[in-house]
Amino acid sequence: MCVMRIFLLCGLAASGVLQVSGIRIHTSGDVEAVNGTDIRLKCTFSSSSAINPNLIIISWSFRPLKPGREESVFHYQLKPFPPEEGIFRNRIIWAGDIMGQDASIIIREVKFTYNGTYTCQVKNPPDVHGSIGEIRLRVVTTASFSELLLLAFAIGGGIAVVVLLLIIIVSCRRCKRKRQRREGEVEAPRKERKDPTVCHPMRSIHLYLSQTSIEIDSSDGMISEASTKDPSSDSDGPDSDDDDDDDDDNDFSD
């Protein structure tokens, strides 16, 4: 009879009539926080049933490293309920989202007494069974080497990006200046083209000398410029001399 019941249950489970449900919890595992800083304890969940914010229950508890009793840290049912007494009083902030399947909390200004294991449990009726998430918190005096290395990489990456942008800007400006210089060198010969109607200075001197006649005085070998008098005035000269001679002759005859 018992064997038949077992076979019947196996058959129902295989056919999908009997469904085994369970909440699955996902946490960040081991975390580290510097003394006096805030730390977010991340806890997400997934359920086979639809999320009902009116029925869901979230519980956080703390177990210290040293032997001691387990202490309630946080409770959620319809609304968040931070602890009203104990070492976590006024230190817990609700940071989750029920519909987003997030049950995370934030611990403000952690102390060395907060070293220990934190458990996250979620119930979403009728899905009330499942695993429990655990987070081991370690409070330290200063950041670990890995965190400092990540911080250094982040700062170095930001500086590298800024330097790269400056190099690109300077290179673009230099290329622009070179292009402007090349364009100026190409336009310079065009501006120096001579006007064909303007005579060269040496040629103008040659033309001036060709238009000016040169006379040589045979007596002293000196070179003098020719007279620029009007030829008509020279022609009047001999006539006037002849007239003067005629007048002289008349005087002698008298």
C-alpha positions as MATLAB code, in Angstrom:
seq = 'MCVMRIFLLCGLAASGVLQVSGIRIHTSGDVEAVNGTDIRLKCTFSSSSAINPNLIIISWSFRPLKPGREESVFHYQLKPFPPEEGIFRNRIIWAGDIMGQDASIIIREVKFTYNGTYTCQVKNPPDVHGSIGEIRLRVVTTASFSELLLLAFAIGGGIAVVVLLLIIIVSCRRCKRKRQRREGEVEAPRKERKDPTVCHPMRSIHLYLSQTSIEIDSSDGMISEASTKDPSSDSDGPDSDDDDDDDDDNDFSD';
ca = [
       0.000    0.000    0.000;
       2.784    2.421    0.870;
       4.584    1.514   -2.335;
       1.485    2.380   -4.348;
       1.255    5.807   -2.644;
       4.876    6.525   -3.453;
       4.339    5.624   -7.103;
       1.217    7.801   -7.144;
       3.065   10.826   -5.743;
       5.889   10.361   -8.236;
       3.402   10.207  -11.060;
       1.629   13.358   -9.933;
       4.918   15.197   -9.614;
       6.022   14.054  -13.068;
       2.716   15.127  -14.623;
       2.909   18.595  -13.044;
      -0.135   18.229  -10.790;
       2.033   18.383   -7.712;
       4.459   21.319   -7.817;
       7.300   21.837   -5.382;
       7.977   25.554   -4.915;
      10.709   27.407   -3.088;
      12.143   30.909   -2.670;
      15.649   31.352   -4.105;
      17.855   33.936   -2.361;
      20.888   35.627   -3.946;
      23.382   37.591   -1.855;
      26.765   39.270   -2.407;
      28.621   36.776   -0.208;
      31.676   38.229    1.558;
      31.840   42.032    1.806;
      34.282   44.463    3.382;
      33.639   47.920    4.795;
      35.856   50.605    6.311;
      35.087   51.536    9.890;
      32.674   54.488   10.037;
      31.366   54.157    6.469;
      28.020   52.946    5.099;
      27.659   49.503    3.534;
      24.846   48.048    1.428;
      23.964   44.412    2.089;
      22.532   43.213   -1.200;
      19.872   40.502   -1.193;
      17.629   39.616   -4.134;
      15.108   36.807   -4.459;
      13.048   34.939   -7.010;
       9.774   33.130   -6.425;
       7.635   30.733   -8.411;
       4.531   32.591   -7.176;
       3.424   36.069   -8.133;
       4.829   38.806   -5.913;
       2.186   40.048   -3.479;
       3.438   43.114   -1.536;
       0.668   42.669    1.024;
       1.799   39.171    1.963;
       5.546   39.134    1.471;
       7.738   38.968    4.596;
      11.457   39.841    4.794;
      13.667   39.172    7.816;
      17.309   40.079    8.469;
      19.269   38.705   11.412;
      22.858   38.978   12.675;
      25.203   36.408   14.192;
      28.500   37.820   15.576;
      31.880   36.256   14.976;
      32.421   35.723   18.665;
      30.062   33.396   20.494;
      26.830   35.226   21.204;
      23.128   35.237   20.604;
      21.557   35.927   17.228;
      20.046   39.385   16.952;
      17.277   40.734   14.754;
      18.460   43.428   12.368;
      15.446   44.297   10.207;
      11.871   43.175    9.484;
       9.521   44.001    6.595;
       5.792   43.273    6.440;
       3.669   45.773    4.536;
       6.240   48.363    5.576;
       9.834   48.406    6.886;
      10.442   47.940   10.612;
      13.994   48.960   11.644;
      15.189   47.754   15.067;
      14.190   49.930   18.004;
      16.863   48.603   20.344;
      20.189   46.823   20.265;
      23.452   47.664   18.483;
      21.654   48.323   15.170;
      19.257   50.943   16.529;
      19.066   53.942   14.148;
      21.640   52.271   11.888;
      19.484   50.336    9.392;
      17.940   51.845    6.228;
      15.578   49.982    3.908;
      17.091   49.950    0.390;
      15.014   47.249   -1.299;
      12.162   47.104   -3.792;
       9.486   44.451   -3.296;
       8.196   44.439   -6.879;
      11.784   44.481   -8.110;
      12.478   41.396   -5.952;
      15.096   43.275   -3.949;
      15.369   42.907   -0.150;
      18.592   44.886    0.406;
      19.360   47.044    3.436;
      22.026   49.654    4.294;
      23.990   49.741    7.535;
      25.111   53.254    8.459;
      28.494   53.972   10.016;
      29.588   50.393   10.576;
      31.618   49.507   13.672;
      33.946   46.643   14.486;
      31.169   45.078   16.544;
      29.263   44.587   13.283;
      31.694   41.896   12.148;
      29.751   38.700   11.602;
      27.240   36.880    9.422;
      23.977   38.439    8.230;
      21.130   36.248    7.018;
      18.343   37.280    4.638;
      15.073   35.337    4.542;
      12.086   36.009    2.274;
       8.577   34.492    2.332;
       6.074   35.010   -0.450;
       2.970   32.960    0.459;
       2.208   30.360   -0.681;
       5.929   30.181   -1.511;
       7.349   30.147    2.007;
      10.081   27.555    1.800;
      13.496   27.968    0.319;
      17.122   28.799    0.955;
      18.430   31.493    3.292;
      20.972   34.028    1.988;
      24.112   34.746    4.009;
      26.533   37.684    3.913;
      29.763   37.761    5.904;
      30.742   41.334    6.782;
      34.295   42.290    7.678;
      34.908   45.761    9.117;
      38.473   47.047    8.593;
      40.466   50.144    9.500;
      41.424   51.040    5.917;
      40.425   49.827    2.508;
      42.046   46.627    1.305;
      44.631   46.541   -1.473;
      42.073   45.310   -3.998;
      39.723   48.213   -3.260;
      42.595   50.703   -3.419;
      43.683   49.151   -6.705;
      40.190   49.507   -8.130;
      40.059   53.114   -6.946;
      43.454   53.816   -8.506;
      42.317   52.278  -11.787;
      39.157   54.383  -11.732;
      41.080   57.616  -11.081;
      43.781   56.713  -13.597;
      41.159   55.888  -16.218;
      39.471   59.252  -15.724;
      42.779   61.106  -16.002;
      43.709   59.114  -19.117;
      40.416   60.048  -20.771;
      40.947   63.751  -20.010;
      44.537   63.655  -21.317;
      43.400   61.864  -24.478;
      40.750   64.509  -25.103;
      43.327   67.289  -24.637;
      45.711   65.583  -27.083;
      42.936   65.272  -29.658;
      41.977   68.953  -29.257;
      45.601   70.145  -29.565;
      46.194   67.928  -32.617;
      43.087   69.277  -34.315;
      44.209   72.859  -33.700;
      47.675   72.161  -35.091;
      46.234   70.548  -38.202;
      43.957   73.547  -38.670;
      46.874   75.981  -38.383;
      48.967   73.993  -40.874;
      46.091   73.953  -43.330;
      45.653   77.705  -42.994;
      49.395   78.249  -43.589;
      49.336   76.097  -46.706;
      46.348   77.972  -48.052;
      48.158   81.265  -47.375;
      51.277   80.044  -49.228;
      49.171   79.062  -52.216;
      47.404   82.424  -52.358;
      50.622   84.461  -51.918;
      51.975   83.967  -55.499;
      48.591   84.976  -56.872;
      48.782   88.298  -55.047;
      52.342   88.969  -56.348;
      51.353   88.783  -60.034;
      52.418   91.965  -61.854;
      50.107   94.249  -63.680;
      51.064   94.118  -67.417;
      50.249   97.796  -67.778;
      52.888   98.807  -65.223;
      56.390   99.297  -66.587;
      59.471   97.941  -64.831;
      61.608  100.698  -63.151;
      64.745   99.914  -65.220;
      62.735   99.918  -68.397;
      61.169  103.250  -67.516;
      64.680  104.748  -67.046;
      65.744  103.391  -70.422;
      62.722  104.937  -72.096;
      63.421  108.264  -70.415;
      67.034  108.293  -71.639;
      65.999  107.332  -75.156;
      63.619  110.286  -75.307;
      66.312  112.685  -74.106;
      68.942  113.694  -76.721;
      72.575  114.091  -75.658;
      74.960  116.720  -77.112;
      78.747  116.709  -76.915;
      80.603  119.988  -76.800;
      83.615  119.615  -79.067;
      85.503  122.364  -77.308;
      85.855  120.795  -73.888;
      84.535  117.266  -74.463;
      81.763  117.766  -71.951;
      78.458  116.093  -72.379;
      75.415  118.240  -72.050;
      71.796  117.697  -72.563;
      70.267  119.082  -75.702;
      68.181  122.168  -75.463;
      64.568  121.573  -74.996;
      63.622  124.806  -76.700;
      60.955  124.845  -79.323;
      62.397  124.613  -82.869;
      60.204  127.498  -83.850;
      62.167  129.766  -81.520;
      65.459  128.793  -83.280;
      64.035  129.663  -86.630;
      63.191  133.143  -85.373;
      66.735  133.668  -84.191;
      68.516  133.996  -87.603;
      65.768  136.238  -88.932;
      66.215  138.610  -86.080;
      69.980  138.704  -86.680;
      69.427  139.567  -90.325;
      67.150  142.377  -89.380;
      69.793  143.784  -87.064;
      72.386  143.671  -89.881;
      70.060  145.537  -92.184;
      69.584  148.231  -89.644;
      73.340  148.614  -89.213;
      73.808  148.944  -92.969;
      71.219  151.664  -93.098;
      73.041  153.564  -90.410;
      76.332  153.502  -92.248;
      74.678  154.645  -95.425;
      73.298  157.584  -93.680;
];
